[in-house]
């Protein structure tokens, strides 16, 4: 579906999305409260759990990083508090820098790669940026407490009290990795349910069938996650634990972990912008494998703190400013939106240009945002 087909219905679409996808601090209720049994199943099975319940399509699994599931997950290791926080938040955006963005394909840089990814000129695309919500936050908080106490036993000293760690092969390290994998599986489910809800929202707003809408997943990619991978170090293959914080994976063409449909072009890389200028789709490269352990950037990065942005936004009419940029915005709280306005971020085009020029990831397409929902 191209933008010109829905230009006059954009507000209706954004309102429909906003009504079906809860957003904001503590948001919940996209689907009925889970039973503990259902929750443990989704923590073990990841996106497959969501697809089996009608959120998205079976073929989506084929174009997800890790197939939408880390097999090392152990839901039995999560605290009661973490499990309780996860019961009501599946299918919700949350707050902070998380958002859902409708974009239009504004420019294509590589026609072959775009064709392989199903990207067409002026096409509508949907970017979903969210993760494991309160469950993941609690897993992190619980793990920090355990590791902070364990560091002395392992003779570890760190310069910042907010940092904590343990040896990978220690009981604490293994516990964390299995808990983190469960949170990652929750995140895959969360995004898949949001995608399913978004499809319903578009169908309702446009009064079309699923077939006519043609909603399909391009890719689902992780960040802020640690995974075991093989990489060359000083000419020798080694198995490493690669932790991508503020980064995302960018594997090269031909890599076995790139979905079969994309293996000729490399792993898709989704780079959101600032909700007001543009977002990008790229692909991974061999240079990334050689120079950055198969990693690239995952966003624009801030130029203002949240408090600075909020102060800067004080005299701005947010709705008018977003409309001036051609964006229909819906949000739960003005404070969060004020913290995340475009002026708070670097120009993502400069960041992407740096990655492209360095050969770490190559541009495929640029998207212009036309609709946004926020917490």
C-alpha positions in Angstrom: 0.0 0.0 0.0 1.4 3.4 -1.0 1.1 6.6 1.0 -1.0 8.5 -1.6 -3.7 5.8 -1.2 -4.1 6.7 2.5 -3.0 10.4 2.8 -6.5 11.6 3.6 -7.1 8.7 6.1 -3.8 9.1 8.1 -5.4 10.5 11.2 -8.0 7.8 11.2 -5.1 5.2 11.0 -3.1 6.7 13.8 -6.2 7.0 16.0 -7.0 3.3 15.3 -3.4 2.3 16.3 -3.5 4.4 19.4 -6.8 2.8 20.5 -5.6 -0.8 20.0 -2.0 -0.6 21.2 -1.6 0.6 24.8 1.4 3.0 25.4 2.9 4.7 28.3 4.4 4.0 31.7 2.8 0.8 33.2 0.6 0.4 30.1 -1.3 -2.9 29.9 -4.4 -4.5 28.6 -3.6 -5.2 24.9 -4.6 -8.8 25.5 -6.3 -10.4 28.6 -4.1 -10.9 31.6 -2.0 -14.1 31.0 -2.1 -17.1 33.2 1.3 -18.0 34.7 1.3 -21.1 32.5 0.8 -19.1 29.3 3.5 -16.6 30.4 6.0 -19.4 31.0 5.2 -20.9 27.6 5.8 -17.6 25.8 9.0 -17.1 27.7 10.2 -20.4 26.5 8.8 -20.3 22.9 9.1 -16.6 22.0 7.4 -15.3 18.9 6.1 -18.8 18.0 3.7 -18.4 20.9 2.3 -15.2 19.5 1.9 -16.5 16.0 0.1 -19.7 17.2 -2.5 -17.4 18.8 -3.1 -15.4 15.6 -0.7 -12.5 16.0 1.0 -12.2 12.6 1.7 -15.1 10.3 3.8 -18.2 10.3 6.2 -16.9 7.7 7.1 -14.0 10.0 9.2 -16.5 12.0 11.4 -17.0 9.0 12.5 -13.4 8.9 13.3 -12.8 12.6 16.7 -12.7 14.2 17.2 -16.1 15.9 13.8 -17.2 14.6 12.2 -15.1 17.3 13.4 -17.3 20.1 16.5 -18.0 22.2 16.5 -21.6 23.2 18.7 -21.0 26.2 15.8 -19.2 28.0 14.7 -20.6 31.4 11.5 -19.0 32.7 11.9 -20.9 36.0 14.8 -18.6 37.0 12.7 -15.4 36.9 11.5 -13.9 40.2 7.9 -13.8 41.1 8.0 -10.0 40.8 9.4 -10.2 37.2 6.7 -12.7 36.2 4.0 -10.6 37.8 5.1 -7.5 35.9 4.9 -9.5 32.6 1.4 -10.8 33.0 -0.4 -7.7 31.7 2.1 -6.0 29.4 2.3 -8.2 26.3 1.3 -6.1 23.3 2.2 -2.7 24.9 4.7 0.0 23.8 5.7 1.4 27.2 7.4 4.7 27.5 10.8 6.3 27.2 12.2 6.2 23.6 9.9 3.4 22.6 7.4 4.2 19.8 5.5 3.0 16.8 6.1 4.9 13.6 4.4 4.9 10.2 6.7 5.9 7.5 6.7 6.3 3.7 9.5 5.0 1.6 11.1 8.3 0.5 14.3 7.1 -1.2 15.8 3.8 -2.3 19.6 3.5 -2.4 19.9 -0.2 -3.5 17.1 -1.5 -5.8 18.2 -5.1 -5.6 18.3 -5.1 -1.8 15.0 -3.2 -1.6 13.4 -5.7 -3.9 14.6 -8.6 -1.8 13.2 -7.0 1.3 9.9 -6.2 -0.4 10.4 -2.4 -0.2 8.8 -0.2 -2.9 8.8 3.5 -3.6 6.3 5.5 -1.6 5.2 2.4 0.2 3.9 2.6 3.8 6.1 0.9 6.4 5.6 0.5 10.1 8.5 0.5 12.7 8.0 -0.9 16.1 10.5 0.0 18.8 9.9 -1.7 22.2 11.2 -4.6 24.2 10.5 -6.7 27.3 8.8 -4.0 29.3 8.5 -4.4 33.1 9.5 -8.0 33.0 12.9 -7.2 31.4 13.5 -4.3 33.7 12.9 -6.5 36.7 15.2 -9.2 35.3 17.9 -6.6 35.0 17.3 -5.2 38.5 17.3 -8.7 40.1 20.5 -9.6 38.3 22.3 -6.4 39.3 21.6 -7.3 43.0 22.9 -10.8 42.6 26.1 -9.8 40.7 26.8 -6.8 42.9 27.1 -9.2 45.9 29.0 -11.8 43.8 31.8 -9.5 42.5 33.8 -9.6 45.7 33.9 -13.4 45.6 35.5 -13.2 42.2 37.8 -10.4 42.9 36.1 -8.0 40.6 36.1 -4.2 41.1 34.3 -1.7 38.8 34.5 2.1 38.7 30.7 2.7 38.7 28.2 1.4 41.3 25.6 1.0 38.5 27.8 -1.6 36.8 27.9 -5.2 37.9 29.2 -8.4 36.3 30.2 -12.0 37.0 32.2 -14.6 35.0 30.2 -16.1 32.2 30.8 -19.7 33.5 29.9 -18.8 37.1 26.5 -19.8 38.5 25.5 -16.1 38.6 26.6 -15.6 35.0 24.7 -18.6 33.7 21.7 -17.6 35.7 21.7 -14.2 34.1 22.2 -15.4 30.5 19.2 -17.8 30.8 17.1 -15.1 32.4 18.1 -12.5 29.8 17.1 -15.0 27.1 13.7 -15.4 28.6 13.3 -11.6 28.6 14.4 -11.5 25.0 11.7 -14.1 24.1 9.2 -11.9 25.9 10.3 -8.9 23.8 9.8 -10.9 20.6 6.3 -11.9 21.7 5.5 -8.3 22.6 6.6 -6.9 19.2 4.7 -9.7 17.4 1.5 -9.0 19.3 1.9 -5.3 18.6 2.3 -6.1 14.9 -0.8 -8.2 15.0 -2.7 -5.4 16.7 -1.4 -2.9 14.2 -2.6 -5.0 11.3 -6.1 -5.0 12.8 -5.9 -1.3 13.3 -5.1 -0.7 9.7 -7.8 -3.0 8.5 -10.3 -1.3 10.7 -9.3 2.3 9.7 -9.2 1.5 6.0 -12.1 -1.1 5.9 -10.0 -3.6 4.0 -9.2 -7.3 4.3 -5.9 -8.7 5.4 -5.3 -9.8 1.9 -5.9 -6.4 0.4 -3.7 -4.7 3.1 -0.7 -7.0 2.5 0.8 -6.6 5.9 4.0 -8.6 6.3 7.1 -8.5 8.4 10.4 -7.4 6.9 12.6 -8.2 9.9 12.7 -8.2 13.7 16.1 -7.4 15.2 17.5 -7.3 18.7 19.6 -4.8 20.6 20.7 -4.5 24.2 21.4 -8.2 24.3 24.3 -10.6 24.8 24.6 -13.7 22.5 27.2 -16.3 21.8 28.6 -16.1 18.3 31.7 -17.1 16.3 34.0 -14.4 15.1 37.6 -14.1 13.8 40.1 -12.8 16.4 43.6 -12.3 15.1 42.9 -14.7 12.2 41.4 -17.5 14.4 37.7 -18.4 14.9 36.6 -17.9 18.4 33.3 -18.4 20.3 32.5 -15.0 21.9 29.8 -13.6 24.1 28.9 -10.4 22.1 26.9 -7.8 24.1 25.3 -5.2 21.9 24.4 -2.3 24.1 23.4 0.7 21.9 24.1 -1.5 18.9 22.4 -4.0 16.7 23.6 -7.0 14.7 24.7 -6.5 11.1 25.7 -9.9 9.7 27.1 -10.2 6.2 25.7 -11.8 3.0 26.1 -15.5 3.1 26.1 -15.9 6.9 24.2 -18.9 8.1 22.3 -16.9 10.7 20.9 -14.5 8.1 17.4 -15.6 7.1 17.5 -17.6 3.9 15.4 -15.1 2.0 18.0 -12.4 2.7 21.2 -14.4 2.6 22.3 -12.9 -0.7 22.0 -9.3 0.6 22.9 -9.6 4.3 21.0 -9.1 7.5 18.5 -6.3 7.5 19.3 -3.5 9.9 16.5 -1.1 11.1 17.7 2.3 12.3 14.9 4.5 13.8 15.4 8.2 13.8 13.8 10.9 15.9 10.1 10.6 14.8 10.4 13.9 12.8 13.0 13.5 10.1 13.6 10.0 8.8 14.4 6.4 9.6 16.5 3.9 7.6 16.8 0.3 6.5 20.3 -1.0 5.9 22.0 -4.4 5.5 25.0 -5.9 7.2 28.4 -6.3 5.5 31.6 -8.4 5.5 33.4 -5.3 6.9 31.2 -5.4 9.9 32.2 -9.1 10.5 35.8 -8.1 10.3 35.8 -4.8 12.2 32.9 -4.7 14.6 32.0 -8.3 15.4 29.0 -8.0 13.0 27.6 -4.9 14.7 26.3 -1.4 13.7 24.5 1.5 15.3 20.9 1.1 16.4 19.7 4.7 16.4 20.6 8.4 16.2 21.8 9.0 19.8 20.8 12.0 21.9 22.2 15.5 21.9 20.1 16.6 24.8 19.3 14.8 28.1 15.7 14.1 28.8 15.5 17.0 31.2 17.1 19.4 28.8 14.7 18.4 26.0 11.7 18.8 28.3 12.9 22.3 29.2 13.5 23.1 25.5 10.0 21.9 24.7 8.3 24.0 27.4 7.1 26.7 25.0 6.5 24.4 22.0 3.1 23.3 20.9 4.0 19.7 20.3 1.1 18.8 18.1 1.7 21.8 15.9 5.5 21.1 15.7 4.9 17.5 14.7 2.3 18.6 12.1 4.7 21.1 10.7 7.0 18.1 10.1 4.2 16.2 8.4 3.6 13.8 11.3 0.4 12.9 13.0 1.3 12.2 16.6 -0.7 10.6 19.4 0.8 10.2 22.9 -0.3 9.5 26.5 1.8 12.1 28.3 3.1 15.4 27.1 6.2 15.0 29.4 7.4 11.9 27.7 6.8 13.3 24.2 8.7 16.5 25.3 11.7 14.4 26.3 11.7 12.6 23.0 11.2 15.4 20.5 13.3 15.5 17.3 15.5 18.3 18.7 16.8 15.9 21.4 18.5 13.7 18.9 21.4 13.8 16.4 20.4 13.8 12.8 20.2 10.1 12.1 21.3 10.7 8.5 24.7 11.7 9.7 25.0 8.5 11.8 23.8 6.3 9.0 26.2 8.0 6.5 29.1 7.3 8.8 28.2 3.6 9.0 27.7 3.4 5.2 31.0 5.2 4.5 32.8 2.9 6.9 31.3 -0.1 5.1 29.9 -1.4 8.4 26.3 -1.4 7.0 25.0 -0.3 3.7 21.9 1.9 3.1 18.9 0.3 1.4 16.1 2.8 1.9 15.1 5.9 3.8 11.6 6.4 5.4 9.9 9.7 6.1 7.7 9.5 9.3 4.1 10.4 8.8 2.5 9.0 11.9 3.7 8.2 15.4 2.2 6.8 18.7 4.1 7.3 21.9 3.7 6.6 25.6 
